[in-house]
Amino acid sequence: MQKQSVREVGTIVKWLPQNGYGFIAHEGTSDVWFHASAVEAGDANIQPGMGAEFLIIEDARGRLRAVDVTLQAAGVTLCEGGN
């Protein structure tokens, strides 16, 4: 697995709590899959519409997935570049 070093920003577009995974939309690729275990604060409060900051890795099967996911409340805009 190869992990990128630049954190990405996006929005959770789908969350399936019964399965423990969801998808994050962001610019540059199609929606990125993430597992509940990748969310730093746990999965208790994940909701579609929440902002997310994350790293993207390529798994052993060549699929992209989000890791080291940090959540922001729905409606909070994350900006890139630290400004």
C-alpha atoms as a printed R data frame, in Angstrom:
   type eleno elety resid chain resno       x      y      z
1  ATOM     1    CA   MET     A     1   0.000  0.000  0.000
2  ATOM     2    CA   GLN     A     2   1.262  3.434 -0.902
3  ATOM     3    CA   LYS     A     3   0.109  6.419  1.156
4  ATOM     4    CA   GLN     A     4   0.200  9.966 -0.171
5  ATOM     5    CA   SER     A     5   1.555 12.732  2.047
6  ATOM     6    CA   VAL     A     6  -0.832 15.540  1.043
7  ATOM     7    CA   ARG     A     7  -4.132 15.611  2.921
8  ATOM     8    CA   GLU     A     8  -7.247 15.840  0.768
9  ATOM     9    CA   VAL     A     9 -10.565 17.490  1.608
10 ATOM    10    CA   GLY     A    10 -14.023 16.338  0.630
11 ATOM    11    CA   THR     A    11 -17.580 15.677  1.760
12 ATOM    12    CA   ILE     A    12 -19.125 12.452  2.985
13 ATOM    13    CA   VAL     A    13 -21.758 11.580  0.394
14 ATOM    14    CA   LYS     A    14 -22.795  8.149  1.621
15 ATOM    15    CA   TRP     A    15 -22.562  6.401  4.997
16 ATOM    16    CA   LEU     A    16 -23.755  2.841  5.610
17 ATOM    17    CA   PRO     A    17 -23.576  2.387  9.404
18 ATOM    18    CA   GLN     A    18 -24.792 -1.206  9.272
19 ATOM    19    CA   ASN     A    19 -21.769 -2.054  7.096
20 ATOM    20    CA   GLY     A    20 -19.294  0.348  8.726
21 ATOM    21    CA   TYR     A    21 -18.192  2.111  5.565
22 ATOM    22    CA   GLY     A    22 -19.022  5.020  3.300
23 ATOM    23    CA   PHE     A    23 -17.807  7.241  0.489
24 ATOM    24    CA   ILE     A    24 -16.182 10.687  0.355
25 ATOM    25    CA   ALA     A    25 -16.532 12.949 -2.698
26 ATOM    26    CA   HIS     A    26 -13.605 15.176 -3.622
27 ATOM    27    CA   GLU     A    27 -12.038 16.746 -6.660
28 ATOM    28    CA   GLY     A    28  -9.586 14.739 -8.694
29 ATOM    29    CA   THR     A    29 -11.042 11.223 -8.544
30 ATOM    30    CA   SER     A    30 -14.310  9.399 -8.194
31 ATOM    31    CA   ASP     A    31 -15.759  8.986 -4.695
32 ATOM    32    CA   VAL     A    32 -13.275  7.425 -2.285
33 ATOM    33    CA   TRP     A    33 -14.248  4.484 -0.059
34 ATOM    34    CA   PHE     A    34 -13.508  4.647  3.683
35 ATOM    35    CA   HIS     A    35 -14.010  2.280  6.611
36 ATOM    36    CA   ALA     A    36 -15.188  3.315 10.078
37 ATOM    37    CA   SER     A    37 -11.823  2.250 11.523
38 ATOM    38    CA   ALA     A    38 -10.129  5.001  9.448
39 ATOM    39    CA   VAL     A    39 -12.070  7.762 11.258
40 ATOM    40    CA   GLU     A    40 -10.010  9.276 14.075
41 ATOM    41    CA   ALA     A    41 -13.033 10.181 16.241
42 ATOM    42    CA   GLY     A    42 -14.848  6.888 15.676
43 ATOM    43    CA   ASP     A    43 -17.998  6.331 13.658
44 ATOM    44    CA   ALA     A    44 -20.742  7.322 16.135
45 ATOM    45    CA   ASN     A    45 -21.496 10.699 14.551
46 ATOM    46    CA   ILE     A    46 -20.783 10.205 10.841
47 ATOM    47    CA   GLN     A    47 -23.445 11.820  8.650
48 ATOM    48    CA   PRO     A    48 -23.676 12.533  4.908
49 ATOM    49    CA   GLY     A    49 -22.832 16.185  4.270
50 ATOM    50    CA   MET     A    50 -20.006 16.293  6.818
51 ATOM    51    CA   GLY     A    51 -16.662 17.604  5.665
52 ATOM    52    CA   ALA     A    52 -13.668 15.284  5.828
53 ATOM    53    CA   GLU     A    53  -9.918 15.667  5.647
54 ATOM    54    CA   PHE     A    54  -7.996 12.491  4.779
55 ATOM    55    CA   LEU     A    55  -5.127 10.729  3.057
56 ATOM    56    CA   ILE     A    56  -5.620  8.456  0.055
57 ATOM    57    CA   ILE     A    57  -3.903  5.093 -0.257
58 ATOM    58    CA   GLU     A    58  -3.992  2.410 -2.916
59 ATOM    59    CA   ASP     A    59  -4.830 -0.950 -1.351
60 ATOM    60    CA   ALA     A    60  -3.401 -4.344 -2.313
61 ATOM    61    CA   ARG     A    61  -6.081 -4.722 -5.001
62 ATOM    62    CA   GLY     A    62  -5.278 -1.352 -6.567
63 ATOM    63    CA   ARG     A    63  -8.366  0.430 -5.218
64 ATOM    64    CA   LEU     A    64  -8.208  3.906 -3.709
65 ATOM    65    CA   ARG     A    65  -9.376  4.334 -0.122
66 ATOM    66    CA   ALA     A    66  -9.343  7.099  2.475
67 ATOM    67    CA   VAL     A    67  -7.384  6.710  5.714
68 ATOM    68    CA   ASP     A    68  -6.601  8.994  8.670
69 ATOM    69    CA   VAL     A    69 -10.045 10.597  8.231
70 ATOM    70    CA   THR     A    70 -10.823 13.699 10.312
71 ATOM    71    CA   LEU     A    71 -14.467 14.849 10.316
72 ATOM    72    CA   GLN     A    72 -15.952 18.357 10.325
73 ATOM    73    CA   ALA     A    73 -19.568 19.183 11.125
74 ATOM    74    CA   ALA     A    74 -22.018 19.333  8.225
75 ATOM    75    CA   GLY     A    75 -21.905 22.725  6.541
76 ATOM    76    CA   VAL     A    76 -18.324 23.506  7.642
77 ATOM    77    CA   THR     A    77 -16.127 24.400  4.698
78 ATOM    78    CA   LEU     A    78 -12.585 23.079  4.734
79 ATOM    79    CA   CYS     A    79 -10.048 25.118  2.820
80 ATOM    80    CA   GLU     A    80  -6.905 23.837  1.170
81 ATOM    81    CA   GLY     A    81  -3.490 25.401  1.586
82 ATOM    82    CA   GLY     A    82  -3.903 26.516  5.210
83 ATOM    83    CA   ASN     A    83  -5.264 29.990  4.415
